[in-house]
Amino acid sequence: MNAPSDISMKTDDVLRVELEVFKREHRDLDDAIRALQATGTADQITLQRLKKKKLLLKDKIAIIEDRLTPDIIA
C-alpha cells in the first residue's frame, strides 16, 4: 500500500487542499497546451505528454470529488 497516495488514509481537509492543488495544476496544463498549440512551437510528443498528465489529474480530481461528495440514497 502506498500511504501518500492512498485516499482512504487522508482526512477530508487534506483531500480538499489536494483537490484545489490538482484543479489548479489542471488549469495550468490546459493553459500551457493552448498556448503551445496557438504558437505552433510544440512538438507532438510534448503535447501528448502534457495531455496525458492533464488526464491523470482529471482522474485524481474525480476520485477525490467522489470521496468528498456524500452518497444520497434516493
C-alpha positions in Angstrom: 0.0 0.0 0.0 1.3 3.4 -1.0 0.4 5.6 2.0 0.9 9.0 0.5 -1.4 8.4 -2.4 -3.9 6.2 -0.6 -7.1 8.2 -0.5 -8.7 6.2 2.3 -6.0 7.3 4.8 -6.5 11.0 4.3 -8.8 13.4 6.1 -11.4 15.4 4.2 -9.5 18.6 4.9 -6.4 17.2 3.3 -8.4 16.0 0.3 -9.9 19.4 -0.1 -6.5 21.0 -0.2 -5.2 18.4 -2.7 -8.3 18.9 -4.8 -7.6 22.6 -5.1 -4.0 21.9 -6.0 -4.9 19.4 -8.6 -7.5 21.7 -10.1 -5.0 24.5 -10.4 -2.5 22.2 -12.0 -5.1 21.0 -14.4 -6.0 24.6 -15.4 -2.3 25.5 -15.8 -1.7 22.5 -18.0 -4.8 23.5 -20.1 -3.4 27.0 -20.5 0.0 25.7 -21.4 -1.4 23.3 -24.0 -3.5 26.0 -25.6 -0.5 28.4 -25.7 1.8 25.8 -27.3 -0.9 25.0 -29.9 -1.5 28.7 -30.6 2.1 29.4 -31.2 2.7 26.2 -33.2 6.1 25.7 -31.4 5.3 22.5 -29.6 6.1 19.1 -31.0 3.5 16.3 -30.8 5.4 14.4 -28.1 5.4 17.3 -25.8 1.7 17.9 -26.4 0.9 14.2 -25.8 2.8 14.2 -22.6 1.0 17.3 -21.3 -2.4 16.0 -22.3 -1.7 12.6 -20.6 -0.7 14.4 -17.4 -3.8 16.5 -17.6 -5.9 13.4 -17.9 -4.2 11.8 -14.9 -5.0 14.9 -12.9 -8.6 14.8 -14.1 -8.9 11.2 -12.8 -7.4 12.2 -9.5 -9.8 15.1 -9.2 -12.8 12.8 -9.9 -11.7 10.3 -7.3 -11.3 13.0 -4.6 -14.6 14.6 -5.6 -16.4 11.2 -5.3 -14.9 10.7 -1.9 -15.9 14.1 -0.6 -19.4 14.0 -2.1 -21.8 12.2 0.2 -23.8 9.4 -1.2 -27.5 10.3 -1.3 -29.9 7.4 -1.2 -33.0 8.2 -3.2 
